[in-house]
Amino acid sequence: MVYDCLIVGAGWAGCVLAERLANELNQKVLLVECRTHIAGNAYDAVDQHGIIVQRYGPHVFHTSAKHIWDYVSRFTTWNGYVHRVLAQLTDKTVSLPISLDTMERLYGRPFTAEQFRDFLEQRRVPVETIANARDVVISQVGWELYELFYENYTRKQWGLSPEELAPEVTRRLPVRFDRDTRYFDDPYQGVPEDGFTSLFERMIDSPNITLRLRTDYQSVAGSERFGRLVYTGPIDEYFDCVYGRLPYRSVTFRFETFERERFQAVGVVNYPGEQDYTRITEFKHLTLQRHPKTTICYEYGAAEGPPCYPVPTEANRRLYERYSARAEALDGVHFVGRLAQYEYLNMDQVVDRALLVFEEIRTRG
């Protein structure tokens, strides 16, 4: 059989493009995935205790773009969950992002928005040129809050000190001058009622899509006939790491189940202190599942393991640009997603990129 498109990777980028090509253009798609499941890192399943867990850490879909929300909503209904995160300090538990509530809990006194702005103004460190992740934080909130919330957490997450990382790492973390305790302020957010895996199953439920699990690109590239290629894996591996390997940060997880309904107050609690883990997730908050037991997950940054996050340093950016230039010279090959674009993308950003690539394919043929 001749396929119109071979798609490597059955995560967000691969499944969105498979769905669009199959249903809008009536193309035959071969979708291959090296893991034993679809849905990428958003994969969820019922554990041995009957509790729905997200196997690769907490995932909450959120976006400010209605067209992205409307597209993904074709394949699921949402449970209405609103994400809230706490940080466990040595002697206090406070909400994130940093807000008026955080400051009042931290310092034991009332704060107005004006008082909070004055507080930061007195502590900000003037940085003429923002060169790294540390500079971003100290220029906004000063050393004290940086050391409390960001320094150790970043080091544990990335295995590097904040001054070794690009500014984009900490630009994702807002400061609020109100009492909004939501972690995301996007108007659209939630978790699928029956899980992310079911969402993906519906997305690729088409006679035009052939799915093969436990299958990597190399095993089919020479044996199957296809026209276009969509590649969502690590871009350096596509080119056999000819310029050297791009570093990706991995994550390891440790699950525990308790004979009680609740373990913690919210779905995710960050640990920016000396603990070796970065955060604990209790999944029942996210899924709204009712169950007499609860499963939690400890999360640890790791140097080895499946690639999860591109490591944003200047040297890595330059290396990626060499691979990117080589990729742009290829005809009929599209590199889409966090690993293929070597960029820290949220789920909605990956969906957006996949939809844009589809429009390119549709208009240019």
Phi, psi and omega in degrees: 000144176256123179266144175290328184211136169257125178245126182257111180110122183252042171266205183301308185298311183295317183287322177298314181291323176299314180299313182295313182295320182288317188268329181268323182251001179056038180268152176272124186239131170257116182251116182246145183219128183284340178279180180269006184211162172271182173085002176056220181283355175275001183303132174228158183199166178275129181276183185293347179263000181087016182255134179285123180234149173265112194292340183240037177090174188291132176231122176231121180283130179211144181199155173260358184261115183296323182294329177287315178300316180297320180296308182295328181292347174298337189248007180196167162246155189255149185272358177083006180297137174243124188282128173229141185231138174247157172244128179266107176268185184302314185232008182216153170244124185230161183274152174237147357297168179299127183218186176300319178298319178300312183294321180293320178292322184289317187253356174067033177208160181291150174227133165264170178300319180294319178294323178294317178298318178296319178303312181291321181300324180286341187248346179303145177256118178298122178236114185295316179233117179286111186251342186203180184295325178295317182301321180302313186287311184293333178285341179261318188233353179087179188288320187298309179291327176301312182291327180291314193252332194246321192298301182292321181300314180297318180297318179292319182293317190253345184073015179223155175284153182304329181287350176269350186256153181292156182304331185299338183299317183258354176291345180283351188254107186276165169242135184243141180254033177220196182248025177287114182264005176292142178287320177252137176260011176297143181290339181243121178201152178165181178237137179303138183304320180250021172097159179292323182299318178296323176303312181294323178300317178292324182299320185256018178279085181211139177295344179276354183249124173255119181256132174232115175272168182053037185227124178258170185300315185298329184287342181244342186301324182265350185251338182254146177262129182207160179269276183277155176236131170246121184243123183244005179274186178301126186296327181294326180291328177301323181262023178054031176052040185298330179261002186113160185278133173281129180286136172235138177274139178250176180220140173244156187228141175233118184260141174223147179238138183239150180276054174207162187284329184224142176253321183216171191283334182223175183295321184228131172238122178276149178235090183276007183270214187274356178302154180278345177265157182265326182198162174238131177249133170247112195288334182297333175296317184287318186272344184064021180290142174258127184196142181291342177252169176218142177248134177240167181222125170272138185240134183230132171294144184217144178280329182248153178127183179303137181294130180241312186232128168300142181268109189277087172238164181296319179297319180292324177298317180295321179294317178300319182299330176293317177292321181298319179297322178291323180294322181293338180280350181276145178257130177077018177235130182239130178254116189225136174113173186301315183283323182286329180262357181048056184213141180282094185251139170286168182301317182293329177292324177293317177300316180300314180297319179296319178294323177294319178297320177300316179297322176299315180296317182295320185278328183261345178078000000 
